[in-house]
């Protein structure tokens, strides 16, 4: 059975790697909010991406983080990669 | 254009005090803050003492967004910047963003952050290194983070000239105000009490190896045997004097009235070191003579050769015993780029109270004919002060601070 990556996993990793902006509540409905609006610039996403890769044993393409601009998109992409990894 | 540039806000964090009130309460009574290193296990190193800041928890003051991306020195600087704004009675949005800048000094950069990431690189692999290593170690990072946090997009930069940098940055800030900026943050913070920072400083060969906190850092004493490092610094808000009065600034601490900087001649040249010329240049820039200066805050290197150079320069300009000299940094250790901005703070607070803080633990060597304020503080009217700072490798800087009225 493949491991699942959830929005809660993403929130935990965001907080560990980059913290949270004042005035941003990660526990509100953020699934479709752009990362930039949540206060995460490219470096914060790079750090977050690196932590996800390490923890879940997957690798992103160079443009994975640029293309997945919302938590929903990133969670879906990570789960697709996890599924592929199990399928190999 | 030679507008008067004044200090209107202060944020200070030193081993003997956080904030202006704490710092001065400790400094005026000579409270020692040098002790055994606790930030790492220094048992295996030849130097085991430091001036550490013990009661600072960054998470109490800064958003969690800033914690993973900042070295300790940056956290201290960001909190000091907040305090300075509050002290000045200005909010970041009160002044147009391109009229405010940040010019700080840095001697080491974020060594502790960098050390942790290098450990991950060699211990776990490159994929474990924080993305924030790209800037968190960097000399300019304090200027950058203060600028971003407070929306200050005017002229900014960093000066790297070891301890002298603390004054060089203030001078650069003054230039920017004279060119038209409304408000410039200046000063410096260093905090590299970690193994990597320690060995880097040990390599200079000037750190004290004495293990007695009261005998380890003794500038101008017969037993001078090196310096003790400390962490911390100060940030000053500098403004054009008229503009500051115009906005109703309530804390006008003093004026940055003069500045001089020189570089030492090549070692072995036999030529006189540059410190005397730096002092004379600062006095000339302020339009003052030696007799106008009420106190000198010494660089106080703590090694016999460098103490000799400084005592000779002071005596050459002021005459034997011609001016009170003090080194409150004997309480905290040398704070690198933070040292001289803290001395500028001490100078304006000395003016405010009419009290020269003491040089602690030191008995003046009969070798030097300076009037060193030892033991306890000395009551004296202070209208103008000279602050000296030297950097490893030959930097000499001097700033004259004058009462503003």
HADDOCK unambig.tbl for C-alpha pairs under 7 A between the chains (distance, minus, plus):
assign (segid A and resid 17 and name CA) (segid B and resid 68 and name CA) 6.30 0.50 0.50
assign (segid A and resid 18 and name CA) (segid B and resid 65 and name CA) 5.53 0.50 0.50
assign (segid A and resid 18 and name CA) (segid B and resid 68 and name CA) 5.73 0.50 0.50
assign (segid A and resid 19 and name CA) (segid B and resid 64 and name CA) 4.59 0.50 0.50
assign (segid A and resid 19 and name CA) (segid B and resid 65 and name CA) 3.97 0.50 0.50
assign (segid A and resid 19 and name CA) (segid B and resid 68 and name CA) 6.88 0.50 0.50
assign (segid A and resid 20 and name CA) (segid B and resid 64 and name CA) 5.59 0.50 0.50
assign (segid A and resid 20 and name CA) (segid B and resid 65 and name CA) 4.71 0.50 0.50
assign (segid A and resid 21 and name CA) (segid B and resid 63 and name CA) 6.59 0.50 0.50
assign (segid A and resid 21 and name CA) (segid B and resid 64 and name CA) 6.93 0.50 0.50
assign (segid A and resid 21 and name CA) (segid B and resid 65 and name CA) 5.31 0.50 0.50
assign (segid A and resid 22 and name CA) (segid B and resid 63 and name CA) 6.15 0.50 0.50
assign (segid A and resid 43 and name CA) (segid B and resid 131 and name CA) 6.32 0.50 0.50
assign (segid A and resid 46 and name CA) (segid B and resid 131 and name CA) 6.42 0.50 0.50
assign (segid A and resid 47 and name CA) (segid B and resid 130 and name CA) 6.26 0.50 0.50
assign (segid A and resid 47 and name CA) (segid B and resid 131 and name CA) 5.09 0.50 0.50
assign (segid A and resid 50 and name CA) (segid B and resid 127 and name CA) 6.65 0.50 0.50
